[in-house]
Amino acid sequence: MNSLDENEGDNNKSKVLTMNKRIAVITGASSGMGQEFVRQLDICTRYMDEVWVIARREERLLELKKEMTHFDVRVIPLDICNNTDLDKLSELLAEEMPDVRLLVNAAGVGKAGRFVELSHWEIGNMINVNCKALLEMTHRVLPYMKRNSRIIQVASASAFMPQKEFSVYAASKALVLSFSRALRAEIRDMGISLTVVCPGPIKTEFLEISNGGQEQKPLKKLVTVSVEPVVAKALRDAKAGKELSIYGIPMQMVYVASKILPHGLFLK
Ligand SMILES: NC(=O)c1ccc[n+]([C@@H]2O[C@H](COP(=O)([O-])OP(=O)(O)OC[C@H]3O[C@@H](n4cnc5c(N)ncnc54)[C@H](OP(=O)(O)O)[C@@H]3O)[C@@H](O)[C@H]2O)c1
């Protein structure tokens, strides 16, 4: 099992000196990957005082809180696309001045289909949740991060190349990947590491919603994995300071193929 406890040794000392709570902030914690990040942190970390879990469905967050045994969970029900909600989070950060050891931006939405058939709202929502909210969350939380802290941005293997009938989603994740790689270079000298997670299809609510309840295509079904190993690898890769976390041989092959083959080939 992963351990993010490498700073545990100076934990007590720094707590006494600063009295700032060591926390993790996790978006998308009401479901799928975000929820799994919280669960695996409860198993693998002993130095976090509190984990702040963010999503709109409060009841789900409260259920998750009950499961945790090694840290306190602060339930923060908010819509990350709503500026008033985000301002409340900023106020909370300013009040508590926590030492954010880990930020996981896992919230995300996707809707497959031909561009002309998507609604304005679906297009806007993908850009707002996947791009705007992720940038804003990162920007608001980063000032509370110190040396040896980590950011995990959940992108997607869709970020590697344009994708027909998933065009907006793939483009939104390409933004996450591009932005995050640049930010990683900017914050390296602050001692903060950043890992971009680029999974292929995972069995979560996301798949059902993105397909509009329709049966998955056979090839996609074949490479669909469960959430636990994807998150375990992401935590391992973040601890190792890796730039990218790509779970499974099929998605690693997609990554390599996207580097050497013309993207037009895939679009056909
Ligand atoms: N599952 C896959 O096949 C797959 C593959 C590659 C990448 N990804 C990426 O992995 C990440 C996690 O996806 P998942 O599979 O765990 O999906 P999921 O189970 O559908 O979870 C999505 C999470 O995002 C939160 N969310 C959505 N809109 C929000 C908003 N406006 N405000 C606050 N929270 C919001 C949801 O919470 P509430 O609804 O409670 O607000 C939920 O917790 C996403 O970024 C997704 O793009 C998923």
Ligand as a Chemical Component Dictionary entry (heavy atoms), coordinates in Angstrom:
data_LIG
# 
_chem_comp.id                   LIG 
_chem_comp.type                 NON-POLYMER 
_chem_comp.pdbx_formal_charge   0 
_chem_comp.three_letter_code    LIG 
# 
loop_
_chem_comp_atom.comp_id 
_chem_comp_atom.atom_id 
_chem_comp_atom.alt_atom_id 
_chem_comp_atom.type_symbol 
_chem_comp_atom.charge 
_chem_comp_atom.model_Cartn_x 
_chem_comp_atom.model_Cartn_y 
_chem_comp_atom.model_Cartn_z 
_chem_comp_atom.pdbx_ordinal 
LIG N1  N1  N 0  -14.528 7.269  -15.163 1  
LIG C1  C1  C 0  -13.822 7.372  -16.254 2  
LIG O1  O1  O 0  -13.976 6.574  -17.198 3  
LIG C2  C2  C 0  -12.778 8.436  -16.374 4  
LIG C3  C3  C 0  -11.764 8.265  -17.322 5  
LIG C4  C4  C 0  -10.785 9.222  -17.451 6  
LIG C5  C5  C 0  -10.818 10.339 -16.643 7  
LIG N2  N2  N 1  -11.826 10.502 -15.746 8  
LIG C6  C6  C 0  -11.813 11.706 -14.937 9  
LIG O2  O2  O 0  -11.713 11.315 -13.596 10 
LIG C7  C7  C 0  -12.290 12.309 -12.760 11 
LIG C8  C8  C 0  -13.226 11.624 -11.786 12 
LIG O3  O3  O 0  -14.256 11.021 -12.531 13 
LIG P1  P1  P 0  -15.109 9.820  -11.927 14 
LIG O4  O4  O 0  -14.988 8.714  -12.862 15 
LIG O5  O5  O -1 -14.753 9.651  -10.511 16 
LIG O6  O6  O 0  -16.575 10.466 -12.113 17 
LIG P2  P2  P 0  -17.831 10.488 -11.125 18 
LIG O7  O7  O 0  -17.922 9.245  -10.358 19 
LIG O8  O8  O 0  -18.977 10.888 -11.992 20 
LIG O9  O9  O 0  -17.470 11.692 -10.123 21 
LIG C9  C9  C 0  -17.458 13.027 -10.540 22 
LIG C10 C10 C 0  -17.339 13.915 -9.334  23 
LIG O10 O10 O 0  -17.292 15.282 -9.764  24 
LIG C11 C11 C 0  -18.135 16.038 -8.906  25 
LIG N3  N3  N 0  -18.666 17.211 -9.600  26 
LIG C12 C12 C 0  -19.168 17.288 -10.845 27 
LIG N4  N4  N 0  -19.611 18.535 -11.079 28 
LIG C13 C13 C 0  -19.375 19.265 -9.958  29 
LIG C14 C14 C 0  -19.625 20.609 -9.581  30 
LIG N5  N5  N 0  -20.209 21.485 -10.408 31 
LIG N6  N6  N 0  -19.266 21.007 -8.331  32 
LIG C15 C15 C 0  -18.674 20.140 -7.468  33 
LIG N7  N7  N 0  -18.404 18.856 -7.781  34 
LIG C16 C16 C 0  -18.765 18.423 -9.006  35 
LIG C17 C17 C 0  -19.271 15.070 -8.556  36 
LIG O11 O11 O 0  -19.884 15.466 -7.335  37 
LIG P3  P3  P 0  -21.378 16.013 -7.168  38 
LIG O12 O12 O 0  -22.196 15.507 -8.326  39 
LIG O13 O13 O 0  -21.812 15.470 -5.841  40 
LIG O14 O14 O 0  -21.229 17.487 -7.152  41 
LIG C18 C18 C 0  -18.496 13.773 -8.369  42 
LIG O15 O15 O 0  -18.017 13.689 -7.062  43 
LIG C19 C19 C 0  -12.977 13.303 -13.704 44 
LIG O16 O16 O 0  -12.157 14.429 -13.848 45 
LIG C20 C20 C 0  -13.074 12.550 -15.019 46 
LIG O17 O17 O 0  -13.054 13.428 -16.105 47 
LIG C21 C21 C 0  -12.799 9.568  -15.580 48 
# 
loop_
_chem_comp_bond.comp_id 
_chem_comp_bond.atom_id_1 
_chem_comp_bond.atom_id_2 
_chem_comp_bond.value_order 
_chem_comp_bond.pdbx_ordinal 
LIG N1  C1  SING 1  
LIG C1  O1  DOUB 2  
LIG C1  C2  SING 3  
LIG C2  C3  SING 4  
LIG C2  C21 DOUB 5  
LIG C3  C4  DOUB 6  
LIG C4  C5  SING 7  
LIG C5  N2  DOUB 8  
LIG N2  C6  SING 9  
LIG N2  C21 SING 10 
LIG C6  O2  SING 11 
LIG C6  C20 SING 12 
LIG O2  C7  SING 13 
LIG C7  C8  SING 14 
LIG C7  C19 SING 15 
LIG C8  O3  SING 16 
LIG O3  P1  SING 17 
LIG P1  O4  DOUB 18 
LIG P1  O5  SING 19 
LIG P1  O6  SING 20 
LIG O6  P2  SING 21 
LIG P2  O7  DOUB 22 
LIG P2  O8  SING 23 
LIG P2  O9  SING 24 
LIG O9  C9  SING 25 
LIG C9  C10 SING 26 
LIG C10 O10 SING 27 
LIG C10 C18 SING 28 
LIG O10 C11 SING 29 
LIG C11 N3  SING 30 
LIG C11 C17 SING 31 
LIG N3  C12 SING 32 
LIG N3  C16 SING 33 
LIG C12 N4  DOUB 34 
LIG N4  C13 SING 35 
LIG C13 C14 SING 36 
LIG C13 C16 DOUB 37 
LIG C14 N5  SING 38 
LIG C14 N6  DOUB 39 
LIG N6  C15 SING 40 
LIG C15 N7  DOUB 41 
LIG N7  C16 SING 42 
LIG C17 O11 SING 43 
LIG C17 C18 SING 44 
LIG O11 P3  SING 45 
LIG P3  O12 DOUB 46 
LIG P3  O13 SING 47 
LIG P3  O14 SING 48 
LIG C18 O15 SING 49 
LIG C19 O16 SING 50 
LIG C19 C20 SING 51 
LIG C20 O17 SING 52 
# 
